[in-house]
Amino acid sequence: MSDALTYDSGSITPGGQRPNILMLFSDEHNAFFSGFMGHPIVQTPNLDRLAGEGVTFENAYCNSPLCSPSRQSFMAGLHCHRIDMWNNTAAMPEDTVTWAHMLSAAGYETSLLGKMHFNGYQKMYGFDRRPVLEGNDAGEHFYSWGLRTSHEWRDPLPYLSGPGGMRKGLMKAGPDTPQRRPVFRKDMEVAEGTLKELRTKAADKSGQPWAMCASFVLPHPPWKARADILQRYRGQGDLPFNKEGGGRDTCDRYLQHFFGNLMDLPDDAVRSAREVYFALITELDEHCGRILDCLEQTRLAENTVVFYFSDHGEMAGEHGLWAKCTLLESSARVPLVARWPGHFGEGARVGTPVSLVDLFPTFLDIAAARLPEPLYTDGHSLIPLLTGRPEEFEGGEVFCEFEGEGWNHPRAFLRRGKYKYVYNHTAESRLYDLEADPHEMSDLSGRAELAQVEAELRKKLLAGWDPEDIERRVLLAQARRKIARCKNVCKDLGW
């Protein structure tokens, strides 16, 4: 990273006026389910506006398709195996350096409103302030919840595959009560808190730059949508491709069993659940729209870099799967949009594969901050792609791993160009051409004409990721949590 950034419209130096950074962070937003990504049904007018005024990354990925590992990887700019983030119960080491630490040290005020799924008792991780806590941020309660729901790889989680689990929720998908569930009321609090913070920043004449993350649970289920929005989608629920899950690999077939038998859901139930998911996305879009409008009204928009992204996707019935925890595109791909008027491309689209760890060095470049040696990041700054200089981008490969629930061994993929190589420890590997086969229906592994491509991707993936060592570390973490289990307080969290 450089000490100074030069754009077509000027230069930013450590001594000059640096822009603010606003992150709109969602949970479980399938990258393909937005107007700006061409979805024919889902309505996202506010995010569409942001995309039209900024840069859309068409091939952006999370680095692990599960909430807490993905979010902590994003915060640290490091892949999950480097920070022992295996599942939703793991606590990131307290001395992990995050982009919030770095921006704060560079003179930014850093704040988090809403969810980041921090486990344990250390819940700041570099943020100066947390004006709105997430709904399950109750100190010992959240840690107890994490310990209680930790599991051994071969055991299903009772709240997913039990009689009251995911199948029941999908079968009852529909309108929420007028009061909304506590988890969605918390998102309203995040939106209102962000508006209040922005108005305060607009009145502040100190000149101190700020970095603010407004983090929502939407469109993460429960499968209950605001009635007025859901009404817009009634009768528009479509059926997903490969609903029966044919052709899936061993790991995804196991995942289908792990989550309970969801492949035989009646078509009407599938359509209704997808309508609810569409409505949850539109509700999120409304929150984002209010925040974007406030930026304009307070005249902060011109000098504020806005990012929109999600922690992972949602299968929504595709390939017979729901939720996430798989390396398939609808689970691992995420929406990513960035806007800075006059500096980033307007209405530009980037096809280069990127991932959430790339945001760490991007934020540092925007803030003209440097990561001191021997610290490092697994990401590459997106500034060249955002400013029309793709030849200067140092990345282009995406690594995504999964060591959470749903399969009992490590999994990972490496994407380079149009090819995606999937490594399943103790099971068959896969190779896909995502340009010719975006739905990953045709496995190309073992093809003689692609032997060199497959060998190169496999070698690169395993060079920095040792599945045997990772399996040992994961099993050790699970054994510790099995002994340290505490009272289940999940019911106290409003889910």
Stockholm file with secondary structure:
# STOCKHOLM 1.0

chainA/1-495         MSDALTYDSGSITPGGQRPNILMLFSDEHNAFFSGFMGHPIVQTPNLDRLAGEGVTFENAYCNSPLCSPSRQSFMAGLHCHRIDMWNNTAAMPEDTVTWAHMLSAAGYETSLLGKMHFNGYQKMYGFDRRPVLEGNDAGEHFYSWGLRTSHEWRDPLPYLSGPGGMRKGLMKAGPDTPQRRPVFRKDMEVAEGTLKELRTKAADKSGQPWAMCASFVLPHPPWKARADILQRYRGQGDLPFNKEGGGRDTCDRYLQHFFGNLMDLPDDAVRSAREVYFALITELDEHCGRILDCLEQTRLAENTVVFYFSDHGEMAGEHGLWAKCTLLESSARVPLVARWPGHFGEGARVGTPVSLVDLFPTFLDIAAARLPEPLYTDGHSLIPLLTGRPEEFEGGEVFCEFEGEGWNHPRAFLRRGKYKYVYNHTAESRLYDLEADPHEMSDLSGRAELAQVEAELRKKLLAGWDPEDIERRVLLAQARRKIARCKNVCKDLGW
#=GR chainA/1-495 SS CCSSEEETTEEECTTSCCCEEEEEEESSCCTTSSGGGTCSSCCCHHHHHHHHHSEEETTEECSSSSHHHHHHHHHHTSCGGGTTCCSTTCCCCTTCCCHHHHHHHTTCEEEEEECCCCCSSCCCTTCSEEEECCTTCCTHHHHHHHHHHCCCTTSCCHHHHSTTSHHHHHHTCEECCTTCCHHHHHHHHHHHHHHHHHHHHHHCCSCCCEEEEEECCTTSCCSEECHHHHHHHTTCCCCCTTTTCTTCCHHHHHHHHHTCCCTTCCHHHHHHHHHHHHHHHHHHHHHHHHHHHHHHHTTCGGGEEEEEEESCCCCTTGGGCCSSCSCSHHHHEECEEEECTTTSCSSEEECSCEEGGGHHHHHHHHTTCCCCTTCCCSCCCCHHHHTTCGGGCCCCEEEEEECSTTSSSCEEEEEETTEEEEEETTSCCEEEETTTCTTCCSCCTTCGGGHHHHHHHHHHHHHSCCHHHHHHHHHHHHHHHHHTCCCCCGGGGTC
#=GC SS_cons         CCSSEEETTEEECTTSCCCEEEEEEESSCCTTSSGGGTCSSCCCHHHHHHHHHSEEETTEECSSSSHHHHHHHHHHTSCGGGTTCCSTTCCCCTTCCCHHHHHHHTTCEEEEEECCCCCSSCCCTTCSEEEECCTTCCTHHHHHHHHHHCCCTTSCCHHHHSTTSHHHHHHTCEECCTTCCHHHHHHHHHHHHHHHHHHHHHHCCSCCCEEEEEECCTTSCCSEECHHHHHHHTTCCCCCTTTTCTTCCHHHHHHHHHTCCCTTCCHHHHHHHHHHHHHHHHHHHHHHHHHHHHHHHTTCGGGEEEEEEESCCCCTTGGGCCSSCSCSHHHHEECEEEECTTTSCSSEEECSCEEGGGHHHHHHHHTTCCCCTTCCCSCCCCHHHHTTCGGGCCCCEEEEEECSTTSSSCEEEEEETTEEEEEETTSCCEEEETTTCTTCCSCCTTCGGGHHHHHHHHHHHHHSCCHHHHHHHHHHHHHHHHHTCCCCCGGGGTC
//
